[in-house]
Amino acid sequence: MKKLGILLSMIFINGAIAENSTSANKATATLSASCIIGADTLSFGNYNPSQGDSLSSGTVRTKCTKATPYGIGLIYSNYGINNTIKYGFVASDGNKWINYMPSQRGDKLGYNIYQDVGLTKIFGNAYTPSANWSANGSSVSVYKTGTGEEQLTTMYGAMAGGQYVTPGNYSVNVGVGVYF
């Protein structure tokens, strides 16, 4: 009887077969084009109207999904016509437009922001990316393609000398916009 029990045990141990089963499964996602943007303060420092033009530069930082075409524009809040101040842009009606930094006393310092160090291409308004604001036909927006990494764009500020206004602090909010 003992031999039969051992033999049956061996049969059951050896007869147990492990089976594997597989099934197809997948993970999915839909990625939409995306961009983020930020910028440095563009500071002209201590402006002295008798010392000529004041120039400055700052950086716009963008990060967009790979292969996403995008444009960068600025969002100005104070501007107007002034045909005498340097660094304005000439509109189709022949008037020269300039951006202003107001003081608390109501005086204004004219300035503009450009895409290039030669100050030939206005860094234009993000609300009108296809507008042509300059006499020489330069584009107002900077166009790039996303790499998935942070990309830097330099903006160049110019403020004409000879603006003899009331001393004080002058500032204005200039937004940066990215559209894609």
Secondary structure, 3 states (H helix, E strand, C coil): CHHHHHHHHHHHHHHCCCCCCCCCCCCCCCCCCCEEEEECCCCCCCCCHHHCCEEEEEEEEEEECCCCEEEEEEECCCEEECCCCCCCEECCCCCEEEEEEEECCCCEEEEEEECCCCCCCECCECCCCCCCCCCCCCCCCEEEECCCCEEEEEEEEEECCCCCCCCCCECCCCEEEEEC
